[in-house]
Amino acid sequence: MRRALPQFHDPDANETRSRVPSTSRPSGPSLPPARVTACNGIVPTPVFRLDDLTTEYARAVDRRDRDALVALFAPDARLIRPAALRGDGPDPVGAQQITDTILGSLAHLVSTRHDVGQQRIEQDGPETATGETWCAAHHFYERRGTVHDDCVHIRYADRYIRIDGRWVFAERHLDIGGGAARA
């Protein structure tokens, strides 16, 4: 039998809310309780939390959405890559240059899927935070008519800032944690 969430009536609203059990997430302010309509369908809330930033990054990269990717970085942001990926060139600085570097490095792939895993965020102040995020990056490439999945395990060490009320990346350190090629 499915257990229903406790309900309470909000006198200021014309609907019922569910009490959603809280979790101990280190990512700053919690979401308001989910609003539930009479037919028990959840109404989405327009809240962009700090921990949404990495999910939006993965989505923008996988969709090759240049505008969305640029919007996730501060104008003077830095992307710090391992020497093996950087080569002799400098690390990109600025939202546009970072976006060009990321999308350029994936241009030879058929597609990608970034599965965001564990994440820890610590807010240093009202406008700054640091975090660590693990990701399994599936890079799909074609060779001799067959598509292969090269799964790369990535750890990002990030520095975030809030600009005009919106969280963005100020710095991303990319660390390749090992991977296995699969057919």
Summary of the structure (lengths in Angstrom):
residues: 183
radius of gyration: 19.7
end to end distance: 41.9
largest distance: 64.4
contacts: 451
relative contact order: 0.15
helix: 19%
strand: 45%
